[in-house]
Amino acid sequence: SDHQLEYPVSPDDMDWQKLYPHFFDVGTNRMSKQVTIADIGCGFGGLLIDLSPEFPENLILGMEIRVQVTNYVEDRIIALRSNNAAINGYQNINVLRGNSMKFLPNFFHKAQLEKMFFCFPDPHFKQRKHKARIITNTLLSEYAYVLKEGGVVYTITDVLDLHEWMVKHLEEHPLFDRLSKDWEQSDKCVQIMTHATEEGKKVERKKGDKYVACFVRLPNPPIV
Ligand code: SAM
């Protein structure tokens, strides 16, 4: 249950300095950067860690609902930062405990994000549990709100039924368009997310399939 979780009233009420101290500008007393990449349901943090050196100028945030898992990722990042202190490594990643299905606009401003990752989300197999899935029409409108035009939603799963569900909902949504297989092949994040996460590695060991679908955030239609 997440009823005792605390949420900021607005993104400006978040203590971002605590998560990314290296990107706090003492001169202006403000953060020099905002989070632009979000890993929704980040699990044990493998994706954050592999994305970190690829996007040194971006702040990357993992969101995870399980307490112990969040604590584990926090410890992992503390150790990585300390082992790579000479090069200020891993200062651009962190994790936040929270329910990504609630209050996302409390954490991110409109059009703030460039990329959102949904890697091996919980499948919720049973029909009556489908409403608990992390991709639904309502939630897609929230994701579209926090994503900027041209931003990308990345999805990957080993569950074909969930893949089809995510594709169907994203395709039906007026603010998302599917990116081509050629695009996927040339995008470095697709390569990274296919191999970086703990769940992805588990699927590899079991020789399971991995289904990828990426969608671009379209411009808002003109108001007439
Ligand atoms: N993305 C990771 C990977 O690929 O290894 C983890 C995949 S795991 C199957 C799904 C994760 O999503 C779990 O760690 C779970 O706790 C988290 N999760 C589920 N619902 C969530 C929610 N509403 N908000 C944040 N995290 C959530």
Residues whose N, C-alpha, C, O or C-beta is under 5 A from the ligand:
A	BS01	SAM	I40 G41 C42 G43 M63 E64 I65 R66 G98 N99 S100 M101 C119 F120 P121 D122 T197 E198 E199 G200
